[in-house]
Every structure is written in C-alpha cells, then in structure tokens.
C-alpha cells in the first residue's frame, strides 16, 4: 500500500515539475502570456476529448459518459456562479486592475480544473498499483508525462497575475497534491464502493469541467484584444501537440 501511495505522490509532483518553468521566465511579455494561455487551453481541450471523455465512453458507454460530461460542466458552472470571488473586490474600486483581476480569476479556475482532473488519476494509479505494482508503475509514468504540461498551464497565468514565482509554483504544487489526496480519500472512504463504473463517471465529469474552464475562462481571456494574433493559435496547437506526444509515449 505504501508503494502504491508513493507512486501517486511521484505522479502528482510532476505537475509541480512543470510549474518550475516560471523560474526561467525573465521578462513578462503579453505575447508570451497569450501563447502560454493558448497552450493551457490546448492541453485541457485535447486531454478532455481524446483521453478522458474517450476513455469514459469506451468503458461505460456513450450515454452515461455524455451525461457525466455535461454534469461536470453544470457543477463547475454552479461553482463559478455561486462561490464568491473575493479577489475581485479590489477591481471593483479600480477599473485599471480589471485585466489583472480577470487573469487571476482565469488562473484560479485552471488550478481548480487541473486539481479536480488529478484527483481520479490518483485513484487510478493507487488501485492499479495495489492490483499489480508493475501496472501501477507504468500508469504512474504515463500520468507523470502529461502532468508536466498541466503544471505549466497552472503556473504561467498565476505568475502573470500575481508577479510571484513562488505563488505560481505553489499553485502548481497544490494541483499536483490532489493526486495522492485522491488516492487517500478513495482508500479511506470509497474502498468498498469505488468500481470501474463510478471511476469513469468521475472521469467523464472531469472532462466536462475542463472543457467549461477552457471555453469560459481561458479562451475569452487569451483573445481579449488579440482577435487577429496568430501566435495564440500556435500556443493552442503546441499544447495539443505536447499532450498528443505524451499520450503517444504511453
């Protein structure tokens, strides 16, 4: 059991490894930010449709997977609407801070999305390792590979909105920690209830959550005032390509 938990910790910490990129950013430029936000959107959209939703459909069928997908969208919509965004209060008094505030909102939503995404991954690694340690190692390595670009997706907008490298890295670390937390929660509370069907309902819902965040937060933010900037599209394509490569290497 300890070996299984250690694998989930290592897989989760690879998200923080991606977050280390902000320590190599010397000058903050709008173009670099827009490419990074596009990269984040590309990562989340690609992994949602090609891995999460596809996996859910293959295991539990199209109907249940799609219902879970839209349920995930609805849940994150409710979170977005009804949970107060206290960090926006300063912006209400100073319109000049609106851009920075919007970016911080975007970065927090990305962190939430990646953290929720990592939660069932932790469950998958943990239970796979309990079943067969070699299988657990293979899955942990695969998840670690695509957690690295997800760490970049969390850290870059947070750094640009707060000017703090440590805070950006901390948020990527928080997103990664949700992986071993998922394993611990599953073991303590769900061990007698979790099964393949429930796990893939969660996976389908996570896909919906990440798609909502991409289209409601990331893409509107990245195109704000940059409608004709082709560098943004390159960022989106790059995010998709990196995720595709990591999945191919599985």
Secondary structure, DSSP 8 states (H G I E B T S, - for coil): -HHHHHHHHHHHHHHHHHHGGGGG--S--HHHHHHHHHHHHHHHHHHIIIIIIHHHHHHH-HHHHHHHHHHHHHHHHHHHHHS--GGGHHHHH-GGGHHHHHHHHHHHHHHHHHHHHHHHHHHHHHHHHHH-HHHHHHHHHHHHHHHHHHHHHHHHHHHHHH--HHHHHHHHHHHHHHHHHHHHHHHHHSTTT--HHHHHHHHHHHHHHHHHHIIIIIHHHHHTT-TT-HHHHHHHHHHHHHHHHHHHT-
